[in-house]
Amino acid sequence: MAAENQDRKTIYIQIAKQQNVSIQLVQKRRAATLFSNGTEGHYYQNEAGVWIRK
């Protein structure tokens, strides 16, 4: 799991540099994409750490 998270972070850093934005913005955009493409009825954690049902 740690290796996967590190790989993801490396990719996000590369994207942030290419787009001249912060890594946090890249992470927020990815989270929004995953949520919008997510399955109805599944639970997702928002920025505040609260689990919400889609």
DACORTA-V951516 format. One record per run of one state. SS is the DSSP state (H for helix, E for strand, L for the rest). FROM is the first residue (numbers start at 0). TO is the last residue. If there is no record, write none. Layout:
# DACORTA-V951516
SS;FROM;TO  SS;FROM;TO
This chain:
# DACORTA-V951516
L;0;0  H;1;18  L;19;21  H;22;35  L;36;41  E;42;44  L;45;49  E;50;52  L;53;53
